[in-house]
C-alpha cells in the first residue's frame, strides 16, 4: 500500500443482501458499523454492498444491513414470508430436498435488488475502487461470486486484499454440512486465496485451522488474529420493519432454573445432547429456551422440538424468530447458558452470555477453552450426564456479574482498525 491517507473498503455484501441473522451476519454488521465509526487520523473505513454491474454502494447504516430503510418494504415482507413458509414446510421431504434456508434467503435478496432498482427510493451513489487502498471481505463470500470478483478487481487496481476467516468447518468437518455447501466452500476458498494478501482469523484456534488446511498459502500470506466483541443490544434492528415485533413470553416459575441455548438448528450445534439432558434431568428443575432458526440436516431435531413443546408446555420453548434484542431479553432472565457445539470458529453466544454475567457450560473443545478459559464449566459433548453435572455446578457461580477482559464491539473494532492500518 502506498503512503498518505488510507481508505478501506469493508465488503458485507452477503449480509446486506440477505435476511439471515446467524453468527457471521451479526459479526459482519458489527464490524461494518464499528470500523466506519473509528476515529483514526488519515484512516477511513467504508462498508459497502456490491450492487448491480459490480458497483460499490456504501451502506448508510451497517448495523441495519438488510433490515434498513434502504430496502423497499415489499422486499422485507416478501423475504420474511418466504422464510416463515420454509420453516412451516421444512419437515416436508420435497421442500427439504430442493430448498434450503440459504436458497430462500437468496431468492428474497434477488427480489429485493429488483425492487430497489424499480422503486423511487434513492440508492447510495457508488464509489470507485481506485479511491481505496485496501479491501477487507468481512462476510460469507462463499455464498455468492461477487465478492471473489471484487477481490480480483481490487488486485488489478493495486489494492491490498484481506478476508476474514470465520471458520473452516465445512473443510474440517464436512459431515455436518450439505455436500453442495462443502464443495462451494472449498472452491471459494481456493479462489479467494489466489487474490488475498492477508487472512484475518477470529481466534487462535481458527488461525491454526487455516494453517493446517492451507500450509502452502500460510507460508506466503500473513495470518492475523483479532478478537470479536460483545454488547448488550440497545436497538431491535432485526424486527424494526415487522408489523408485529416478536416478544418472548416464556416466564419461569419461581424456584426453577432457566437454561438457554442459542444457535442455528443444525447438526454441529449438538442440540440432541441438550434435548436428551432436558428429557432425562432438566424438566424436573429447569426450563429450557432454544433460540435459533432452522438450518440444514435438521428435520429430526425440528420434529423432536415441536413435539417437546407440546409435551412440556411452559417448560420447553423454541424461539425460531428471535432478534438480537429478543435474545437479550430471553438471556438476561436465564440462570445458565448452554453451548454444546461439536466444533466452532469462535462461539459468539459464549462471550454474549459472559458479558451478561450468566454462568456458562460449554462443550470441552479447544476454541471454548481459548475464549472461556477458567470462567466456563466444561462438559463432555457426548454425555447428557456430564452436561447435567456441569449445570448443577453453575449454582456456585451465580451473581458474579459480567466477566472481566471482554471487549465491546467498538473496542474490538478500534483494535482491528489499528491492526489493519499497519498492513502497508
N, C-alpha and C positions, 0 to 999 in steps of 0.2 A: 504494500500500500504506500502511496506517496504521502509527502508531508502535508502540513496545513490542517484545516478542519477535516474531521472525519464524519461521514454520513453513512448510516447503517440502514439497510432495508431489512425489515423483520417480516418474513413471509408466514402468515397464518391463514392461508387460503382455505385449507380443508375445514378449519373451524368456522370461518366466516361464511362458507357456502352451506354448511350442514346445519342440522337441528339436533345434534347429539351433545350430551354433556358428560361424557366419560372423562377419565383422568387426563388424557392427553389434551382434550379440548379445554378443560379447565386450566391446565398449565399454560396452554398457548394464549388464552385470553389474558391471564395474569402477566405473562411475560410481555405481551404486546402493550398492555396498559402501563405496566411498571417501567419498562425501558423507555417508553416515549415520554415519561414524566421525569426521568433522571436529569438532573441539572449538573452537567459537566462542561466546563469551558471548551468550546470548539468541537463538541460532540453532539450529534443529533441522531435520534432513532425514530424511524418512520414505519409503523406497522402497515402492511399492505395486503390487499387481496388481488390475485391475478384475475383480471376481467376478460372480456371478450377480446380477441385478437392480441392476447398477451399484454394488454395494457395494465400498468401497475397503479391500482387505485388505493389511495390512503384510506384507512379505516378511521372514521371520526372518533369512535369510542371502542377501543379494542376489547374492553371488558364486556361490552354488549354485542360482540361479534356474533352474527347470525340471529340475534334477537333484537337488534336496534331498529330505530325508525328509518334507517337507510333501506329497509326491506319493505316491499309492498305488503300490507296486512294480508292480502289474499295468499301470499306465499306462506306466511307463518301459519295461518289457519289450515291451508291445504296440506302442508307438511305435517302438521300435528294430527290431522285426520288420517293421513296415511300411516303415521306411526301407531296411533291408537288402534286402527284396523288391524295392523300387523300383530300387535300384542294380543288382541282378542282371537285372532285366527292362527297364531303361531303353532298351536298344537295340531293343526291340520297337516297331514303328510304332504299334500300338494303345495300349500303355502311354504312349509318348512323346506321343501326341496328346491323350489325355484326362486324364493325371495329371502333376503336377509335384512336385518335392521339397517345395515350399511347401504344396501341397494335401494331400500325405501327412502333413506335419507338423501342419497344422491339423486333419486328421481325428484324429490321435493326441491332439492337445490337447483336442478335444471329448470324446473318451472319458475323458481324464484328468480333466476337470472333473466328468463324471458319476461316475467312481469316487470322487473326493474327497468329493462330496456324499453318496454312498451308504456310504462307509466310516465306521468309528467314530473314525478319527483326527481330532483337533481341527483346525479351520481357524481361523487368527488372527481375532480379533474385528475387525470393520470399524471404520474411523474416519470421523467426519463431516467432510465437506468444509468446513463452516463453521469448523472449528478452524484452518484454514490460510490463509496469505496469498498463496501463490504455487504455481502448478502448472508443473512442468517435464516436458514429454513427452520422455523420453530414449530413445526406442525407434522401431521401424519402424511408425509409426501408420498407414501406408497399407495394411498387411496386414489390418486389421480396422477397424470403425467405432467401437468402444467408446471409443478414445482421443479421437476427434473429439467424440463426445458428452460425454465428460468435460470437454473444453475449453469446450464450450458451457455446461455446467453450472457450471463454475468462474467463467466470466464473469458468469453470472446471480447468483452468490453473492459477487461483488465481489473475486475473486482476480485477481491479475495472471497472465498466461499466457505461457509461453515454450516453445519447442520446439527440439530440436537438428536442425540441417541437416547431415546426414552427407554428402550429395552431391545433385546434381540431374542425375545421369547419364541416367535414363530420359527426361528432357526434352531434354538437350543431345545425347545420343547414343542415340536410340530404336532405332537399327539393332542394338544389342547386346542388346535385350530382347524378350520376347514382347509382342505387341500389347496383350493384356489387362492386363499389368502397367503398361505405359506409360499406358494410359487411366486405370487405377485410381490410379496415382501422381499424374497431373495433377489429377484430380478431388479427391483427398485434400488436395493442397496448396492448391487453390483454396478448399476449405472451412476448413482449419485457419487460413489467413491471415485469415479473417473474424473469428476469435476471439483471435488472438495479439497480444501486445504486444511480445514480444522474439523475435529469432531468434539462435540460438547456433550459429555455424558452426565446424567443427572445423579449419579452416585459412583462411588469407587467400585462397587460390585458390577455396575453396568459397564464401566470402563474396562474392567478385567474381562468381562464377557466379550466386549468388542475386540480386545487384543487376542483372545482365544479364537474367535470366529474369523478374524482378518489379520493374521500375523504379518503378512507381507505389507499390507496397507498401513498397519500400525507403525511399521518402521519408517514410513515416509510421511504420514500425516501427523499432525500434532493432536494428541488425545488429551483433552482438558476435562476437568470435573468441576461442576458448580452445584450449589445447594438450592433446593427448592424452598419456597416459603409457605406460610400458613397464616391465614387471617380469619377472624370471626366476621362473617359476611354482614355488610351493612345494607345492602340492597338486594332485591329479588330480581336479578336480571332475566332469569330463565322464564319466569311467569308473567313478566310485565305486559306482554301482549295478549295474554289469555283473558277471556271474559270472566271466567270463574277460576281465580287463582286457587291452587291446591293448598290445603291447610291440614296438617296431621291432626288426627283426633284421638290417637291412642293414649289413654290415661291409665297409668298403672295403679293398681290397688295398693293401699298403704301396707307397708311391711314386705312387699315383694321387690325383688331386684328387677332391673330392666337392662337387657343387653341389646346392642345394636351391631349389625353387620352391614357394611357398605361395599358395593361393587356390582358391576355388570354381572348378570346371571350367566355364567359360562364356566366350563369345567375347571379352569385354572384357579378360580376363586375358592373351590373346595366347599361349596355350600352343603354338600351331602353330610360331611362330618359334623357341621354345626346343627343341621336338622336332626341328625342322629342323637347328638347331645341333648337337644331340646326334648325329643320324644322319650329319651331314656331317663333324663335327670331334670332338665331345666323347667319343664312345665309345672313342676311341683312348687318351685320357689322363685321362678324368674320368667318375666315376659321377654319376648324376642321381636324386635323390629328388623326386618330385612329391607334394605334400601338399595334398589338397583333395577335398571331396565333389562328386559330380556335380551340375551345375546345369542350366541351360536352354540350348537350341540347341547341345548338346554331343555329339550322337550320333557324329559322325565322329571327334572327338578322343578320345572314350572308347574307340571301337573301335581307334583307332590305338595308344593307350597299352596296351591289353590285348595287342595283337599285339607291341608293343615289349618287354613284359615277357618274352614267350616268345623273342623274337629276341635279346635282350641279358640273359640271366639273370645276376643278381648285379651288373649294371651299371646297369640302369634299374629303379626300383621306384616303383610308385604306391601311396601310402597314402591310402585313401579313408575312413578312420575314425579319424583321429588326434585326440586331445585336446590341450589346451594343454601338458600335461606331455609327451605323446608328441612334440609338435612341438619342444619344447625339447631333448629327448634327441636327436632327429634333427639339429636345427640346430647344436647345440654340437659335433658331430663333423664338420660341414661346413667346407669351405675357402672357399666363396663362396656368397652368396645372390643369386638372380636374381629381379628383378621386371620383367616385360616389358609391363605393362599399357598399353593404348591410352589409358585415362583412369582417374582415381581421385579420390575426395573427400579422401583422406589417404594411405592406403597403410600400414596398421599393420605388415605384415611388415618394411618398411624400417627403422622405428625398433627393432623387435624384433631384427633382425639386427645393427644398430648397437650396441644395448645388450649383445649378446653378444660384440661385438668381431669379428664376421665381416665381411670385405670384401664390399661390395655393388656389384653392377652393376644399373643401372635404366634403363628407357626414358627418353629425353630429353623429358620433358613438364614443364609448369610446376610442378605440385604436388610432384614429386620434387625439382626444383631448390629449391623453397621449404623442404622438410623436410631434404633431404640436403646441401644447399649444396655445399661442396668436399670433403666426406667420402665422396662416392659417385662411381663411374665411370659415365658415361652412354653409352648406345649408341642407334643408330638402330633404332627398334622394328620396322622393316620389313626389317631386314637381319641374317641369321644370321652374315654375315662380320663386321659391326660388333660383334655380340654376342661372337663368338669373340675379337676383338681386345681387347674390354673385359675378358673373363675372363682372358686371358693377362696383361693389365696388373695384375690384382689380386695377382700374385705379389710385387710390390714393396710391398704394403700389409699383408702378414701380420704377425701378432704385435704389432699395435698396441694391443690391448686395447680395452675399451669406449670409445666416443666420448664426448666431454665435451658438456655442455649439454643432456642428455636428462633429462626428468623421470620420476620413478617415478609409478605411478598415484596413490599417496597424495598426493604433492606436487602433481600435476596437479589432483586434487580439491580440495585446500586452496586453490589459486589460483582455481579455478572458484567455490568457495564464497564467497570474498571478492567476486568479481565479481557473483555472484547477490545477495548481501546488499546490494549498492549499488543494486539496482534498486528504488527506492522511488517 
